[in-house]
Amino acid sequence: MDQPVEFREEERSAGARGRKRFRDTHESKSDPEARIYHKSRWTPGRPSYLGHVIREDRNGLIVGGCVTEAIKRAEREAGLAMMSEMARADGQVTLAADRNYQERTFIEGLRALGVIPLVAEY
């Protein structure tokens, strides 16, 4: 993120019914690029980033990791990016994930990489 992101005023105030969005009115003083993230409905939102790791199942070792913006689709995009580095040609890599990863584009992306997805269903 070399260049700071600049917003025009009409883009920043494009919330529902013309209201400003919460992320446009609350900004981190130390890192203005951090986005507001809520861990759950009941916790207050804080400017933050998301950290993602891939863990080896047998011994629990971390084999991959990255940090992304705090947006919902970032988890699946980070998962695909990290698995593209680990995918092998023989297709012997599997990935177990919870039900938040049950999305068509994510599953198809894993299969295109030769990764066998084991994703929990609803």
C-alpha positions, 0 to 999 in steps of 0.5 A: 500500500504505497499510495494513500487512497483518496476518496471523492466526497460523493464516494465517501457519503454513499451510504443507505439513504444518503447517510455517511457510513460508519467507516467514513466517520470513524477513522484510525489516527495512526493508520487511516487505511485500517477498516472498521471491523466487528468481531460479532454483532455485540462488540464495538467496531475497531479500525483493524486488519485481519490476519490469516494462517494456514495450519498443518493438521498433524502437528499444528505448525503454521505453514502460511500466513498473511494480513489483509484489509478487514473485509468479509471476502478477504478471508476467502481471497487470502485462502486462495492466494495462500493455497496457490503457493502450496498446491502440488501437481499430484493433487495430494493437498487437502484444505479443511475449513469451517462453513464460512468458506462454503462459497462457490467461487472459493470451492471452484478456485481450490479445485482449479488449483488441485486442492481437495476442499473439506468444507463444513456444510450448513 
